[in-house]
Amino acid sequence: MKRKIVLSLLVFALAIVAAVPAFAAVGGRNGPSTGVVYVTSQDLYYDTIVLGALPQHGRFQKLEMEGPTGLQTEFGPGDQGFVGGRWWVDVNGDDIMDSGDVYFLCPLLGPGRASP
């Protein structure tokens, strides 16, 4: 089970790293990439948009490959602990923010809603 989760996170992280430059180019053919993130503490879904990769400096919030839409996190807008869409994905599965993980900017767009 843990191996499957780590593999899923690795695939997600590689997709983010490969796609971020294209998504960051707002003037691109299809525009920025969007998605939906489930916030567990609020039981709400938020639209999101990938804006770009970030260096490993400052505060980040963990984004996990679980939940009803495939992406979930504990805190959302208005919650203490929400850092405004600065995410890290634990690619190497050690549950520690380090150089083996992926860091990016992907703000949650309100308002939240009850269904995906």
C-alpha positions in Angstrom: 0.0 0.0 0.0 2.8 2.5 1.0 4.6 1.6 -2.2 1.5 2.4 -4.3 1.1 5.7 -2.6 4.8 6.7 -3.0 4.6 5.7 -6.7 1.4 7.8 -7.2 3.1 10.8 -5.5 6.1 10.3 -7.7 4.0 10.3 -10.9 2.1 13.4 -9.7 5.3 15.2 -8.8 6.9 14.4 -12.1 3.7 15.6 -13.9 3.8 18.9 -11.9 7.5 19.5 -12.6 7.1 18.8 -16.3 3.9 20.8 -16.7 4.5 23.8 -14.5 6.5 25.9 -17.1 3.6 25.5 -19.6 0.9 26.2 -16.9 2.8 29.3 -15.8 2.6 30.8 -19.2 -0.9 32.4 -18.9 -0.8 33.5 -22.5 -0.4 29.8 -23.6 -2.8 28.2 -26.1 -4.9 26.6 -23.4 -4.1 28.9 -20.5 -3.1 27.7 -17.0 -4.0 24.3 -15.7 -6.9 24.0 -13.2 -8.0 21.4 -10.8 -10.0 20.7 -7.6 -8.6 20.3 -4.1 -10.6 18.8 -1.2 -10.0 20.6 2.2 -10.6 18.0 5.0 -11.0 20.5 7.9 -13.8 22.3 6.0 -15.4 19.4 4.1 -15.3 21.7 1.0 -13.9 21.6 -2.5 -11.9 24.5 -4.0 -10.9 25.1 -7.6 -7.2 25.8 -8.1 -4.8 26.9 -10.7 -1.1 25.9 -11.1 1.0 29.0 -11.3 4.6 27.7 -11.0 7.3 25.9 -9.2 8.8 27.4 -6.1 12.2 27.0 -4.4 12.3 25.2 -1.1 12.3 28.4 1.0 9.6 29.5 3.4 6.4 27.8 4.7 4.6 25.2 2.7 1.5 23.1 3.2 1.3 19.4 2.4 -0.8 18.4 -0.6 -1.7 14.7 -0.6 -2.8 12.4 -3.4 -5.9 11.1 -1.7 -9.5 12.1 -1.2 -12.5 12.3 -3.5 -10.9 14.4 -6.2 -7.4 12.9 -5.9 -5.9 15.9 -4.2 -6.5 16.9 -0.6 -5.1 19.0 2.2 -6.0 19.7 5.8 -6.3 23.5 5.8 -8.0 25.9 3.4 -8.8 29.6 3.2 -9.6 31.1 6.6 -8.0 28.2 8.5 -5.0 28.8 10.7 -2.2 26.7 9.0 -3.3 27.6 5.5 -0.3 29.2 3.7 -2.1 30.6 0.6 -1.5 27.9 -1.9 2.3 27.2 -1.3 2.3 23.4 -1.5 4.8 20.6 -1.1 4.3 17.0 -2.3 6.2 14.3 -0.3 7.6 12.6 -3.4 10.2 10.5 -1.5 7.6 9.3 1.1 9.7 10.3 4.2 7.1 12.8 5.5 9.8 15.5 5.8 10.2 18.5 3.6 13.5 18.1 1.8 15.2 18.4 -1.6 13.6 15.1 -2.7 10.1 16.7 -2.8 8.3 19.1 -5.1 7.3 22.7 -4.2 4.9 24.9 -6.2 2.3 27.7 -6.1 -1.3 26.7 -6.7 -3.8 29.0 -4.9 -7.3 27.8 -3.8 -10.0 29.9 -5.5 -13.1 30.5 -3.4 -15.7 30.2 -2.5 -15.5 26.5 -1.5 -18.4 24.2 -2.4 -19.9 21.1 -1.0 -19.3 18.9 -4.1 -16.5 18.5 -6.6 
